[in-house]
């Protein structure tokens, strides 16, 4: 494996771990009324920026945001978008090497 691929995988892993941790943190904060919460916009931004797996796993492991239809529909769609974009990037890199 070349260094560029390892760097990309490390970045994606870190981003998904951050997204997963933020879902956990928001779940903890939701129990305390009046506490500052993680915005849904930030969670969707992370999911759009290749963190959808972390958000999706966090939704179901922590049972957080699972009653909101836009999370139940949007996050899996963003996961598919992430996969499609990663596939296109992979094809581009393979064809130019």
NUVO-768147 format. One line per field, with one value per residue (C-alpha): y, z, x; residue number from 1; residue in three letters. Coordinates in Angstrom, 3 decimals, always signed. Each point is the difference from the previous one (the first is absolute). Layout:
BEGIN
y	c(Y / ...)
z	c(Z / ...)
x	c(X / ...)
seq	c(NUM / ...)
type	c(ala / ...)
This chain:
BEGIN
y	c(+0.000 / +3.372 / +2.919 / +2.043 / -2.772 / -0.486 / +3.726 / +0.042 / -3.019 / +1.584 / +3.223 / -1.857 / -2.065 / +3.096 / +1.871 / -2.878 / -0.415 / +3.718 / -0.242 / -3.061 / +1.750 / +3.115 / -2.151 / -1.451 / +3.447 / +1.378 / -2.970 / +0.746 / +3.695 / -0.763 / -1.311 / +3.422 / +2.685 / +3.312 / -1.408 / +1.013 / -2.729 / -1.055 / +1.524 / -2.268 / +2.049 / -0.956 / -3.672 / +0.171 / +1.901 / -2.731 / -2.640 / +1.840 / +0.320 / -3.809 / -0.458 / -1.610 / -3.422 / +1.468 / +1.945 / -3.018 / -2.362 / +2.597 / +0.326 / -3.633 / -0.862 / +2.959 / +0.041 / +3.690 / +1.946 / -3.188 / +1.608 / +2.769 / -0.981 / +2.193 / -1.903 / -3.397 / +0.863 / +2.536 / -1.760 / -3.256 / +2.081 / +1.923 / -3.305 / -1.099 / +3.368 / -0.438 / -3.467 / +1.222 / +2.952 / -2.209 / -2.438 / +2.797 / +1.315 / -3.507 / -0.461 / +3.366 / -0.827 / -3.450 / +1.366 / +2.709 / -2.225)
z	c(+0.000 / -0.892 / +2.407 / -1.644 / +0.444 / +3.629 / +0.627 / -1.563 / +2.055 / +3.191 / -0.760 / -0.680 / +3.155 / +2.122 / -1.525 / +0.639 / +3.568 / +0.604 / -1.456 / +2.158 / +3.113 / -0.728 / -0.246 / +3.417 / +1.435 / -1.329 / +1.480 / +3.391 / -0.287 / -0.991 / +3.514 / +1.509 / -0.969 / -0.761 / -0.868 / -3.246 / -2.567 / -3.167 / -2.906 / -2.465 / -2.743 / +1.249 / +0.115 / -3.579 / -1.080 / +1.461 / -1.713 / -3.307 / +0.459 / +0.079 / +3.660 / -0.748 / +1.315 / +3.390 / +0.217 / -1.128 / +2.492 / +2.735 / -0.807 / +0.684 / +2.658 / +2.159 / -1.233 / -0.780 / -2.718 / -1.120 / +0.247 / -2.404 / -3.526 / -1.597 / +1.861 / -0.792 / -3.708 / -0.404 / +1.686 / -2.013 / -3.183 / +0.961 / +0.658 / -3.554 / -1.297 / +1.925 / -1.510 / -3.519 / +0.345 / +1.433 / -2.899 / -2.569 / +1.679 / -0.003 / -3.707 / -0.779 / +1.921 / -1.598 / -3.508 / +0.524 / +1.517)
x	c(+0.000 / +1.394 / +0.269 / -2.747 / -2.559 / +1.026 / -0.355 / -3.481 / -1.092 / +1.352 / -1.888 / -3.262 / +0.388 / +0.668 / -2.941 / -2.394 / +1.245 / -0.577 / -3.518 / -0.722 / +1.312 / -2.089 / -3.135 / +0.882 / +0.690 / -3.288 / -1.859 / +1.535 / -0.847 / -3.597 / -0.669 / +0.783 / -2.516 / +1.627 / +3.421 / +1.661 / -0.632 / +1.781 / -1.899 / -1.729 / +1.613 / +3.451 / -0.967 / -1.287 / +3.118 / +2.221 / -2.125 / +0.334 / +3.777 / +0.478 / -0.994 / -3.356 / +1.007 / +0.912 / -3.264 / -2.027 / +1.618 / -0.405 / -3.694 / -0.700 / +2.559 / -1.042 / -3.639 / +0.329 / -1.832 / -1.777 / -3.442 / +0.883 / -0.991 / +2.647 / +2.728 / -1.547 / -0.162 / +2.799 / +2.910 / -0.312 / -0.301 / +3.120 / +1.752 / -0.855 / +1.194 / +3.270 / +0.490 / -0.745 / +2.381 / +2.739 / -0.485 / +0.281 / +3.151 / +1.436 / -0.781 / +1.577 / +3.162 / +0.296 / -0.436 / +2.646 / +2.674)
seq	c(1 / 2 / 3 / 4 / 5 / 6 / 7 / 8 / 9 / 10 / 11 / 12 / 13 / 14 / 15 / 16 / 17 / 18 / 19 / 20 / 21 / 22 / 23 / 24 / 25 / 26 / 27 / 28 / 29 / 30 / 31 / 32 / 33 / 34 / 35 / 36 / 37 / 38 / 39 / 40 / 41 / 42 / 43 / 44 / 45 / 46 / 47 / 48 / 49 / 50 / 51 / 52 / 53 / 54 / 55 / 56 / 57 / 58 / 59 / 60 / 61 / 62 / 63 / 64 / 65 / 66 / 67 / 68 / 69 / 70 / 71 / 72 / 73 / 74 / 75 / 76 / 77 / 78 / 79 / 80 / 81 / 82 / 83 / 84 / 85 / 86 / 87 / 88 / 89 / 90 / 91 / 92 / 93 / 94 / 95 / 96 / 97)
type	c(unk / unk / unk / unk / unk / unk / unk / unk / unk / unk / unk / unk / unk / unk / unk / unk / unk / unk / unk / unk / unk / unk / unk / unk / unk / unk / unk / unk / unk / unk / unk / unk / unk / unk / unk / unk / unk / unk / unk / unk / unk / unk / unk / unk / unk / unk / unk / unk / unk / unk / unk / unk / unk / unk / unk / unk / unk / unk / unk / unk / unk / unk / unk / unk / unk / unk / unk / unk / unk / unk / unk / unk / unk / unk / unk / unk / unk / unk / unk / unk / unk / unk / unk / unk / unk / unk / unk / unk / unk / unk / unk / unk / unk / unk / unk / unk / unk)
